[in-house]
Amino acid sequence: MTEQPKTARRALLTGAVAGLTGTALISGGATAAAATTATGTPDWFDVKGHGAVGDGSTDDTAAVQRALDAAAAAGGGTVYFPAGKYLVKPAAGTPALAVKADGIRLAGAGAKASMLVKGGDGILLRMSGTGAAYSTGSTHRRYCSVENLGFNGNGKTGLLLELYYNNNSYFRDVFMTSNRDMCIDAVEFWDSRFYNLVIEDCTGTTGSTTQPNIWLRNASSATEGAWGHSRDNINQIHFIGCRLEAFGTGALWVGQGAVTTNNPNGIYITDCKFETSRMQGGPHLKTDAGCRHVYATNIYCYAGDFAAGTPATARNIISWAASAGALENVVIANRDKATVNAGVALYSGPGSTAVLRNVVGLYATAPTGTHIYYEQSSTGDFRVENSYGTLGAQATGTIPVKNAPNPPLRLVPGPVTDASFTRAPLDGTMAVDSANKRLYVRVGGHWLWSALNA
């Protein structure tokens, strides 16, 4: 095919653009007709076409909800937020906005360019199903998403995003800020993904808030039939490349919640950062003993300081009790304040093995406890590999007799002592004296050896 001259190609391009009158480019390279009427195109619902102003002071609650309802009536589609600040106001006991049908996508012009701003206390956005009666089964909200959109709590209380009875949803390039409460609460939430979620400066009132930024739990109510009740579970949720900063009582917790008859499972936390200098209490990352098959890898946890007016009580940074999973490739750091009690409080339940690999404490101030604290109620096994703190004691609590030391066995060309290791090894550690053909085992702080038969 003969290449056309540049002038001809420019003319064709100009004609093509002219033929797309009223067309706007949106984030991700997609194109969609800009809504000039309230109806828009069949699957595109511009909130400004439904009356929203986006100036940060006009109450846009009704207009945005009209766009969401229009998408619901059409069987799904994209509700688009051009650049602007959309003030929305929760009513007493009612969220400001609600997604009422499956297959609805909320999309902005950028996570900081398009911002929903909370105009009062309460829930900003409900993306939840419609029922909680276990006997008949709840109706899930499904196949919804939020992309390139911001949520500003505006110093108010209440959730930014409620995900009850929801599955197969995803959240990409979402920014949350300035909420004085938990940001995301999820109950009976399945098969969903968070990519590049950023939460900054969201924490409750000092001394009164005990929830983390994100709480995944089987149930929030123990009362059958009540909103938030479930006998099902949280499962198959991924957090990839997420950043949570300036929180007070924890970043991300996974647990059974109010109903303990089922197990949260299949949670994957990868390439995430949890950093704060406003600690009020609670670990940065927590899994409870009901959790199964939880994997956290490539995690950075920073504990810099305490919130103003909060007692300077050192905290456990990670509380890890999940079984059939692993905590791997983690850095826990602090600076000039004694913010860390234990880097990791580790529990292993019946018939399980708690696995830590490459969990390192880069401490400028030593923990008030130890880098790893073995929970005394543990009855299972442990495998801890290359996990240590640069300052302070390495481990305490009840170190189990089933502790599995770091494989493979270290070969030492001579008698084995603590000096054969960079850091003091734990009881149960074994090494081989390769010069004298002896197997050493550390028991009660002393090295015992036995000759090896040829």
C-alpha positions in Angstrom: 0.0 0.0 0.0 1.4 3.4 -1.0 2.0 5.8 1.9 -0.1 9.0 1.6 1.7 12.3 1.9 1.7 13.9 5.3 -0.6 16.7 4.1 -3.1 14.2 3.0 -2.9 12.2 6.2 -3.4 15.5 8.2 -6.5 16.3 6.1 -7.9 12.8 6.7 -7.2 13.2 10.5 -8.8 16.6 10.5 -11.9 15.2 8.8 -12.0 12.3 11.2 -11.8 14.6 14.2 -14.5 16.9 12.7 -16.7 13.9 12.3 -16.5 13.1 16.0 -18.2 16.3 17.1 -19.0 16.2 20.8 -16.5 13.3 21.3 -14.1 13.5 24.3 -11.0 11.4 25.1 -11.0 10.0 28.6 -8.4 8.3 30.8 -7.1 5.0 29.5 -7.4 6.0 25.9 -11.1 5.3 25.6 -13.4 7.6 23.6 -17.0 8.3 24.4 -19.6 10.8 23.3 -19.9 13.8 25.7 -23.4 14.0 27.1 -25.1 17.1 25.9 -28.5 15.9 27.1 -29.6 14.0 30.2 -29.9 10.8 28.2 -26.5 10.8 26.5 -25.4 7.7 24.6 -26.9 4.3 25.5 -24.0 3.3 27.8 -22.5 6.7 28.7 -23.9 8.9 31.5 -22.0 12.2 32.0 -23.0 13.6 35.4 -22.9 17.2 34.1 -25.5 16.1 31.5 -27.7 15.2 34.4 -27.3 18.6 36.1 -24.1 18.3 38.2 -22.0 21.4 38.4 -18.7 20.2 39.9 -17.6 23.5 41.5 -17.2 22.0 45.0 -19.9 24.2 46.6 -23.1 23.3 44.7 -24.9 20.3 46.1 -24.6 17.8 43.3 -26.1 14.8 45.2 -29.3 14.6 43.3 -27.7 15.1 39.9 -25.0 12.5 40.4 -27.6 10.0 41.7 -29.8 10.7 38.5 -26.8 9.7 36.4 -26.3 6.5 38.5 -30.0 5.7 38.2 -30.0 6.3 34.5 -27.2 3.8 34.1 -29.1 1.3 36.3 -32.2 1.7 34.2 -30.2 1.1 31.0 -28.8 -2.1 32.4 -25.4 -0.7 33.1 -22.8 1.6 31.6 -20.3 4.3 32.5 -21.1 7.2 34.8 -18.5 9.8 33.8 -17.2 12.6 36.0 -15.5 15.3 34.1 -12.7 17.2 36.0 -14.3 19.0 39.0 -15.3 18.7 42.7 -18.7 17.2 43.2 -20.2 17.9 46.6 -22.5 15.2 47.8 -24.4 15.1 51.1 -25.4 11.9 53.0 -28.8 12.1 54.7 -29.4 10.7 58.2 -29.0 6.9 57.8 -28.8 7.2 54.0 -25.7 7.2 51.9 -25.1 10.2 49.7 -24.9 8.0 46.6 -25.8 4.4 45.8 -25.1 2.1 42.9 -28.4 0.2 42.4 -27.6 -2.2 39.6 -24.9 -4.5 38.3 -22.4 -3.5 35.6 -22.0 0.1 36.5 -18.6 1.8 36.1 -17.8 5.1 37.8 -15.0 6.8 35.9 -13.3 10.2 36.3 -10.8 12.3 34.4 -8.2 11.4 37.0 -8.0 10.4 40.6 -7.3 14.0 41.7 -8.9 15.8 38.8 -12.4 14.4 39.4 -13.3 14.3 43.1 -16.4 13.4 45.1 -16.5 15.6 48.2 -18.5 14.6 51.3 -20.8 17.3 52.4 -21.8 15.8 55.8 -21.3 12.8 58.1 -22.3 9.4 56.7 -21.5 7.1 53.9 -20.4 8.7 50.6 -20.9 5.7 48.2 -22.8 2.5 48.7 -21.9 -0.2 46.2 -23.7 -3.0 48.1 -26.3 -5.7 47.5 -29.8 -5.5 48.7 -30.4 -8.2 51.3 -29.0 -9.7 54.4 -31.3 -12.5 55.2 -29.2 -15.6 55.2 -32.2 -18.0 54.9 -33.1 -16.6 51.5 -29.6 -15.4 50.5 -28.5 -11.8 49.9 -28.6 -10.3 46.4 -25.1 -9.2 45.5 -24.0 -6.2 43.6 -21.8 -7.4 40.8 -19.4 -6.4 38.0 -19.1 -2.8 39.0 -16.0 -0.6 39.1 -14.5 2.7 40.1 -11.6 4.2 38.0 -9.6 7.4 38.0 -11.8 9.0 40.6 -11.2 10.6 44.0 -13.1 10.5 47.3 -12.6 13.4 49.7 -14.0 12.8 53.2 -13.8 16.6 53.9 -13.1 16.0 57.6 -16.4 14.1 58.1 -17.2 10.8 59.7 -18.7 7.7 58.0 -17.4 5.5 55.2 -16.2 6.6 51.9 -17.1 3.2 50.2 -19.4 0.5 51.5 -19.0 -3.0 49.8 -21.5 -5.3 51.5 -22.7 -8.4 49.5 -20.6 -7.5 46.5 -18.5 -9.6 44.0 -16.5 -9.3 40.8 -15.8 -5.6 41.2 -12.6 -3.7 40.6 -11.1 -0.4 41.7 -8.2 1.2 39.7 -6.4 4.5 40.3 -8.7 5.6 43.1 -7.6 8.3 45.6 -9.1 8.7 49.0 -8.3 11.5 51.5 -9.3 13.5 54.5 -11.9 11.1 56.0 -12.3 11.0 59.8 -13.3 7.4 59.8 -12.8 4.1 58.2 -12.6 4.4 54.4 -13.7 1.0 53.0 -15.8 -1.6 54.8 -16.4 -4.9 53.0 -18.7 -7.7 54.1 -19.3 -10.9 52.2 -17.1 -9.5 49.4 -15.7 -11.8 46.7 -13.6 -12.1 43.6 -12.5 -8.4 43.4 -9.4 -6.4 42.8 -7.8 -3.1 43.9 -5.0 -1.6 41.7 -3.1 1.5 42.7 -5.5 2.5 45.4 -4.1 5.4 47.4 -5.5 6.4 50.9 -4.0 9.5 52.6 -4.7 11.4 55.7 -7.7 9.3 56.7 -8.0 8.6 60.4 -10.6 8.9 63.1 -10.8 11.2 66.1 -8.0 10.5 68.5 -9.0 8.1 71.2 -12.4 7.3 69.7 -11.8 5.4 66.5 -10.7 1.8 66.5 -11.2 0.8 62.9 -8.5 0.6 60.1 -8.6 2.4 56.8 -9.8 -0.9 55.1 -11.6 -3.7 56.9 -12.4 -6.9 55.1 -14.7 -9.1 57.3 -17.2 -11.9 57.0 -19.8 -10.0 58.9 -20.3 -6.7 60.7 -23.4 -7.8 62.6 -24.0 -11.0 64.6 -27.8 -10.7 64.3 -29.3 -12.9 61.7 -31.2 -10.9 59.1 -29.6 -7.6 60.1 -27.7 -5.5 57.7 -24.1 -6.7 57.7 -24.9 -10.2 58.9 -23.5 -13.1 56.9 -22.6 -16.8 57.3 -20.5 -16.6 54.2 -17.1 -15.0 53.9 -14.5 -12.7 52.4 -12.6 -14.5 49.6 -10.4 -13.9 46.6 -9.5 -10.3 47.0 -6.3 -8.8 45.6 -4.5 -5.6 46.6 -1.8 -4.7 44.0 0.5 -1.7 44.2 -1.6 0.1 46.9 -0.4 2.9 49.2 -2.0 3.8 52.6 -0.4 6.7 54.5 -1.1 8.9 57.6 -3.6 6.5 59.2 -4.3 6.2 62.9 -5.6 2.7 63.9 -4.3 0.5 61.1 -4.2 0.3 57.3 -5.6 -3.1 56.3 -7.3 -5.8 58.5 -8.7 -9.1 57.4 -10.9 -11.1 59.7 -14.0 -13.0 60.5 -15.7 -10.1 62.2 -19.0 -10.6 64.0 -19.6 -14.2 62.7 -16.9 -16.8 63.2 -18.4 -19.8 61.5 -16.5 -19.3 58.2 -13.0 -18.4 57.1 -11.8 -15.4 55.1 -9.6 -16.9 52.4 -7.7 -16.2 49.2 -6.4 -12.7 50.1 -3.3 -11.5 48.2 -1.5 -8.3 49.2 1.3 -7.4 46.8 3.7 -4.5 46.4 2.0 -2.3 49.0 3.1 0.5 51.4 1.6 1.2 54.8 3.2 4.3 56.4 2.1 6.6 59.2 3.4 9.0 61.7 -0.1 9.4 63.3 -0.4 6.1 65.3 -3.3 5.8 67.7 -3.4 2.0 68.1 -3.8 -1.2 66.2 -1.4 -2.9 63.8 -0.7 -1.6 60.3 -1.6 -5.0 58.8 -3.7 -7.7 60.6 -5.0 -11.1 59.8 -7.0 -13.0 62.5 -6.8 -16.7 63.4 -9.9 -17.4 61.2 -8.0 -16.5 58.0 -6.9 -19.1 55.5 -4.6 -18.8 52.5 -3.5 -15.2 52.9 -0.3 -14.1 51.2 1.4 -10.8 51.7 4.6 -10.1 49.8 6.8 -7.0 49.0 5.3 -4.9 51.8 6.8 -1.8 53.4 5.6 -0.8 56.9 6.7 2.4 58.5 5.9 3.6 62.0 7.2 7.1 62.4 5.4 8.7 65.3 2.1 9.0 67.3 -0.9 11.1 66.7 -1.0 14.3 68.7 -2.7 13.7 72.1 -2.2 10.0 71.9 -0.1 8.1 74.5 3.2 7.1 73.1 2.6 3.4 73.5 4.6 1.2 71.2 2.5 -1.0 69.0 2.7 -4.3 67.1 3.1 -3.4 63.5 1.9 -6.6 61.9 -0.4 -9.1 63.6 -0.2 -12.3 61.5 -2.4 -15.3 62.4 -3.4 -16.6 59.0 -2.8 -20.2 58.2 -1.9 -21.9 54.9 -0.3 -18.6 53.8 2.9 -16.6 54.2 4.3 -13.2 55.0 7.3 -12.6 52.8 9.7 -9.9 51.7 8.6 -7.3 54.3 10.5 -4.3 55.6 9.3 -2.8 58.9 11.0 0.6 59.8 10.9 3.4 62.3 13.0 6.4 63.2 13.8 8.2 66.4 10.7 7.2 68.4 10.0 3.9 70.2 6.9 3.2 68.1 7.4 -0.5 67.6 6.6 -3.1 70.3 6.9 -6.2 68.1 7.6 -6.0 64.4 5.4 -9.1 63.9 3.1 -10.8 66.5 3.0 -14.3 65.1 0.4 -16.9 65.8 0.1 -20.5 64.5 -3.2 -22.3 65.0 -3.8 -26.1 65.4 -2.5 -28.1 62.5 -1.0 -25.1 60.7 2.4 -23.6 60.0 3.0 -19.9 60.2 5.5 -18.9 57.6 7.8 -15.8 57.6 10.4 -15.2 55.0 12.7 -12.2 54.6 10.8 -10.1 57.2 13.4 -7.6 58.2 13.1 -4.8 60.8 15.2 -1.8 59.8 15.0 -0.1 63.1 16.5 3.3 64.0 15.0 2.7 67.5 14.9 -0.8 68.9 11.5 -2.4 69.5 10.4 -2.2 73.1 9.6 -5.9 72.8 11.3 -8.0 70.0 11.3 -8.2 66.3 9.2 -11.3 66.3 6.8 -12.2 69.2 5.5 -15.8 69.2 2.0 -15.7 70.6 1.8 -18.0 73.7 -1.5 -19.5 72.7 0.0 -21.0 69.5 -0.4 -24.7 69.0 0.9 -25.1 65.4 4.2 -25.1 63.7 6.5 -22.2 62.6 8.9 -21.7 59.7 10.9 -18.5 60.0 13.6 -17.8 57.4 16.0 -14.9 57.2 13.8 -12.7 59.4 15.6 -10.4 61.8 15.7 -6.9 63.3 18.8 -4.7 63.0 18.4 -3.5 66.6 17.0 -5.1 69.7 16.0 -8.6 70.6 15.2 -11.0 67.8 12.4 -13.1 69.3 10.5 -13.7 72.5 7.2 -15.1 73.8 6.9 -18.8 73.8 9.1 -20.0 71.1 7.5 -23.3 70.1 9.4 -26.6 70.4 8.2 -27.3 66.8 10.0 -24.2 65.5 11.5 -25.0 62.1 14.9 -23.3 61.8 16.3 -21.7 58.7 17.2 -24.4 56.1 19.5 -25.5 54.7 21.9 -26.3 57.6 24.8 -23.9 57.9 28.2 -25.4 57.4 30.8 -24.1 59.8 34.5 -25.1 59.4 35.0 -25.7 63.1 33.1 -25.7 66.4 29.7 -23.9 66.1 29.0 -21.0 68.4 26.6 -18.0 68.3 29.5 -16.1 66.7 29.1 -18.4 63.7 25.9 -16.4 62.9 25.5 -12.7 62.0 22.7 -12.5 64.6 22.0 -14.6 67.6 20.2 -17.8 66.4 17.1 -19.2 68.0 16.9 -22.4 70.0 16.3 -25.2 67.6 18.8 -23.9 65.0 21.1 -26.6 63.7 24.5 -26.3 62.0 27.2 -28.7 60.9 30.9 -28.5 61.9 32.3 -29.5 58.6 35.9 -29.8 59.9 35.1 -32.2 62.8 32.0 -33.9 61.3 29.7 -32.9 64.1 26.0 -31.9 64.1 25.2 -29.0 66.5 21.8 -28.1 67.9 21.1 -24.9 69.9 19.0 -25.8 73.0 18.4 -23.4 76.0 20.9 -21.0 74.7 23.7 -23.6 74.5 25.1 -25.6 71.6 24.9 -29.4 71.9 26.7 -31.6 69.4 26.8 -35.2 68.2 29.4 -36.9 65.9 28.3 -37.7 62.4 28.8 -41.2 61.2 30.7 -41.6 58.0 
